[in-house]
């Protein structure tokens, strides 16, 4: 099973990016899946997590600082999870990762630095916000 992130890059403050996470060898239906980020010198944090089976079931979680700006979505036909990021701010730059785990999305997002997600981290994709 593998999750591969892409879509990062350099964007000006206020700009937008869409990150993609393609899942292979697994069925998203069985998991909560989410986006996490880690900036230099900081702990990894859960940004947005949702149900892999139904991202509109009301269980989607967002970190407070990204609410209203970021949107997580799942394309089950493509086995892909997206993170649409708008109005990017100077505090958003980080390496962004996707990960999955069994559980409630909010709990999975809050488990960024626990044993729940040990071994889940791939290469990630770098997001840089700079003018």
NORJORA-V566407 format. One record per helix or strand. SS is the DSSP state (2 for helix, 1 for strand). FROM is the first residue (numbers start at 1). TO is the last residue. Records with the same first field share a line. If there is no record, write none. Layout:
SS->FROM-TO  FROM-TO
This chain:
1->2-6  9-11  17-24  32-38  45-51  61-62  70-75  80-85  94-101  125-129
2->28-30  64-66  105-110  115-117
